[in-house]
């Protein structure tokens, strides 16, 4: 792990491009450093000035006589490379490049950015940006940015790819009463990216939760490695924008069409314990929840309310989420019955009625907290003429302090009359919402993360399977030589066979006589399929005949196929006709793969056959995660296909061991061969003993 302490806690900071003109960014940075209370030395650098904001100003960083850890650069783009070189010569450890005008503006900018990277590498100097706002650490304290203001001290780290987001969130945080440990603007991520900062924040003792706004992830493999480790220590919540399906539209396989980059992100996040949100309010609601509440020990929620409607909404939201409504102990119910008015609801949600004053809330809180079947509490309050919002808020705080292992959330449904009560809660760290669904969403995120933390470490990896990669290499060599990207059926069959993935052997016949001989050998009934690199949809051109039971039928079918294909597609080159055994027994599933540009091969599993895209009964995992039996079992169990495989309506159960092994070997194959871009085994028929891949489509990339 690279130690980035010189960025967040530098001994001395130089501001290159510091300015005495208050409207300039170079002025704002020096001013922010001073105002943040930064205790180290600040060196403004500007050849024209002797003093800036009361600090002596030097003409170049080389003139600073004591070591400088961090340089903040705010000179026009064309000067950045020479300035960065000077920083390198002066022994600077890290540089924040605020300047815009790099890769975001096109090829010239990209060239300039590459030069910055090269300088950074040469001097072993880590770079933040360019094109960023800078960074802040409230505990150092350090404000090395040109943002307006400095956040309240807290325990949330916010990492953002968008600079505007940093500025906006910072401004909003003052009225929202949210405290931060760090604010980091990533900019163009020429060197340090989200993964580096997630790793650094995970090791930061002042950070309890890491929030990220990301438009993309720079290095998928590194991201997964770092997040998998970091999320075991601290929650990471990411708002990933840009949910494009362009990749999916361009895909030619079933799996590719179902996948797309958004799904790859989902899969990678889930696999590495990262929580994903879709909007800003959820991101910060979760931030506040994690920063102020203990992790729930389970999923059982108690609701206390003085109004029926909102409680029903909350109950519905809970039922739809991964949470459950707690079932109270008999003792809890008895005591609520004894002490609340007869009209109250004493089961969960506890409705203390519209005329409830603080005493009824106190009783309900006490009983809910004490009940062993309750893991967390949501108080939903609507104002009435007789209710006491502030007193109720103070009572919630009392219980929060007493029962430190159970999270509590408040929903104060209303506006002006509740402001005081809300601020009492917020000030003392109770996440407070205006509507119940947001509270449930935040609590669900916490519960999901708590589940992830409770789950055991990764189960032992399966032993490496015995495979023959030379056969695969040789097959791909032939396909490339033939200037094709799609493997013919008999070639795919060889590839699967070499990796021990059960496949219906397919043989190529170039004459009717040969087709008959093959059929004789493999046994009837057989299937014939046209073999042509130009014909992807064989049925459409009459290129398939099934259920052929003897020599005569095979011979006739062979000639019919040749005749029909010759008529429909006279120009298509014909390699021959593929012969394979007809198999129609077993559960039809699909094992597929599509390769994501960031996260690599992704495996799909689900109900197979021609309705794959319609039914969308598919679960996805990154191939790298499918190295143990538990992961594969979980993947299968997520689908409806699982119900069929277990033996639906008196059917015998299918051979799960063979299926698990087939998925494992497919994951191995696509990791071993980067050139496979897409793959479908559809259907794979899983029998009561064994399995058979019937139709296999493998696409490889042609070398440049
Ligand atoms: N060493 C030290 N100081 C230097 C210098 C050098 N090699 N070269 C120039 N300077 C000084 C200038 O003399 C000037 O000082 P002055 O105010 O006393 O004249 C100062 O650095 C700034 O240079 P200037 O040419 O005035 O540029 P600027 O302040 O108008 O703009 C940037 C500089 C970096 C702010 C601008 O180029 C930019 O990128 N703006 C966009 C920033 C942004 O949006 N970032 C992303 C946020 S998401």
Boltz pocket constraint, residues with backbone or C-beta under 6 A from the ligand:
constraints:
  - pocket:
      binder: B
      contacts: [[A, 16], [A, 17], [A, 18], [A, 19], [A, 20], [A, 21], [A, 24], [A, 25], [A, 26], [A, 45], [A, 46], [A, 47], [A, 48], [A, 49], [A, 59], [A, 60], [A, 73], [A, 74], [A, 75], [A, 76], [A, 77], [A, 79], [A, 83], [A, 98], [A, 99], [A, 100], [A, 101], [A, 131], [A, 132], [A, 133], [A, 162], [A, 163], [A, 164]]
      max_distance: 6.0
